[in-house]
Amino acid sequence: MNCPNCNNPIPANANNCPGCGAPIAQQQATQVPADDTKAKSCWMAITSMVLGITSLLVFLGEEELEEDVAAGGCLFAILALVFGIISLCQKQDGKGMAIAGIATAACALLI
């Protein structure tokens, strides 16, 4: 953290700036660092949803699928199921996205 008066670095527990002596407000001295753990904790749910939607679009896109495309769609659907189930079992954030991934992957496999 830097002093708002002279822009010198200030230790976290300081009441006054060591450079200019300006008093440091308590709320400025205790800044909360940015927390990106929510984004880190729901990556499986996001991946499940994206793979589930992609697999569903693969099977709804064309009437007759080539063997390679159908195999890729099945692989995406299976991975979506796996990521979604793991995300739900670990009780991570993004429960709705995990459920959406599981549902779309199941629909794709049923088609």
C-alpha positions in Angstrom: 0.0 0.0 0.0 1.2 3.5 -0.8 0.6 6.8 1.1 -2.2 8.8 -0.4 -0.2 12.0 0.4 3.4 11.3 -0.8 2.9 7.9 -2.6 5.7 6.2 -0.6 5.2 2.6 0.4 3.7 2.1 3.9 3.8 -1.1 6.0 0.5 -2.7 6.6 0.4 -2.0 10.3 1.5 1.6 10.2 -0.6 4.4 11.6 1.5 7.2 10.0 3.4 7.4 6.8 7.2 6.9 7.5 8.0 9.3 4.6 5.8 12.3 5.3 4.2 11.5 8.7 0.6 11.8 7.3 -1.9 9.8 9.3 -3.2 6.7 7.6 -6.9 5.9 7.9 -7.6 2.5 9.2 -9.7 1.4 6.2 -6.8 2.3 3.9 -4.3 0.3 6.0 -6.4 -2.9 5.8 -7.0 -3.4 2.1 -8.6 -6.7 1.1 -6.7 -8.3 -1.7 -8.7 -9.2 -4.8 -10.0 -12.7 -4.5 -10.4 -14.9 -7.6 -11.0 -18.2 -5.9 -14.6 -18.2 -7.1 -13.4 -18.3 -10.7 -10.9 -21.0 -9.8 -13.5 -23.1 -8.0 -16.1 -23.3 -10.7 -13.9 -24.1 -13.8 -15.2 -27.7 -13.8 -18.8 -26.5 -13.9 -18.1 -24.1 -16.7 -16.2 -26.8 -18.7 -19.1 -29.2 -18.2 -21.6 -26.7 -19.5 -19.6 -25.7 -22.5 -18.8 -29.3 -23.5 -22.5 -30.3 -22.9 -23.8 -27.5 -25.2 -21.1 -28.3 -27.8 -22.0 -32.0 -27.9 -25.7 -31.2 -28.2 -25.0 -28.8 -31.1 -22.9 -31.4 -32.8 -25.8 -33.9 -32.8 -28.5 -31.3 -33.7 -26.4 -29.7 -36.4 -26.7 -32.2 -39.2 -29.0 -35.0 -40.2 -26.4 -37.5 -41.1 -23.1 -37.4 -39.1 -19.8 -38.8 -40.2 -18.4 -41.4 -37.8 -15.6 -39.1 -36.6 -18.0 -36.2 -35.8 -20.3 -38.5 -33.9 -17.4 -39.9 -31.9 -16.2 -36.4 -31.0 -19.7 -35.4 -30.0 -19.9 -38.5 -27.7 -16.5 -37.8 -26.2 -17.6 -34.2 -25.5 -20.8 -35.4 -23.9 -19.0 -38.0 -21.7 -16.4 -35.4 -20.6 -19.3 -33.0 -19.8 -20.9 -35.6 -17.6 -17.7 -36.4 -15.8 -16.8 -32.7 -15.1 -20.4 -31.9 -14.1 -20.6 -34.9 -11.7 -17.2 -34.2 -10.1 -18.1 -30.5 -9.7 -21.4 -31.4 -8.0 -19.8 -34.1 -5.8 -17.0 -31.7 -4.6 -19.7 -29.0 -3.9 -17.9 -26.4 -5.9 -19.4 -23.1 -7.0 -21.4 -23.1 -10.2 -24.0 -25.8 -9.3 -26.4 -24.5 -12.0 -23.8 -24.7 -14.7 -22.8 -28.2 -13.7 -26.4 -29.3 -13.8 -26.8 -27.6 -17.2 -23.8 -29.4 -18.5 -25.0 -32.8 -17.3 -28.5 -32.2 -18.7 -27.3 -31.1 -22.2 -24.7 -33.9 -22.3 -27.4 -36.5 -21.4 -29.7 -35.1 -24.1 -26.9 -35.2 -26.7 -26.2 -38.9 -25.8 -29.9 -39.7 -26.1 -30.1 -38.2 -29.6 
